[in-house]
């Protein structure tokens, strides 16, 4: 995501609305995890597991990617 905002606050809000999850909860977990991901110490799958899929969701990571 070079030269882009990537998964910025607005995109996280849109994802929360689209997939029906609590924005504040995921946003907090994003802030706790994003530095580690950006330092390349986590894979994208690991980041998503910690930030979004830390509990059962009505959608899968595969559905979210489409």
N, C-alpha and C positions, 0 to 999 in steps of 0.2 A: 504494500500500500504506500509505496514511495510517493511523496508529495501529495498525499491526501489526508483527510481527517480520519479516514478509516472508520473505526467503531467509536465515533465520538458520542457525546451526550445526546445529541439530537437523534442519531441513529439508534441508540439504546432505547430512547423514548418510543420511537417508531416501532421497534421490535417488540417492546412491552405491549403496546397497543395491539399490534398485529397478532401476537401469540398469546396475549392474555395473562402475562405474568406481572408481578409487582415490581415496578421500576426501581423504587428506592432500595429494595432488598438486593437486586442484581447490581445496581449502581454501586452500592457499598462494597460488594464482593469484587466488582470490577476494580475499584480503587485499591483494594488489598492485594490484587493479583496482577494487575496490568504491568507494573514495573518488572516483575519477574518474567513475564511473557516477553516484554520488549527487550529484555536483556538476553533473550534466547535461551533461558533456563527452563522454559516450559514449551511444549508443543501447543498448537492451536487446540487440539482435542483436550489436552490437559487444562488449558485455560478455560475452555467452555464448560468442562466438567466442574471446575471450581466456581466459576462465576454464574453459570446459568443452570446447569444440570446437576446441582448439588442435592436436588430433591426431584421426585418424580414429576414429570411434566406431561401435559396432554399432547405433546409433540416430541419428535425425535430430533437428534442432531442432523440426521439426513434430511428430514422435512425442512428444518430451518435453513439448510444450505440451498435449497431449491427455491 
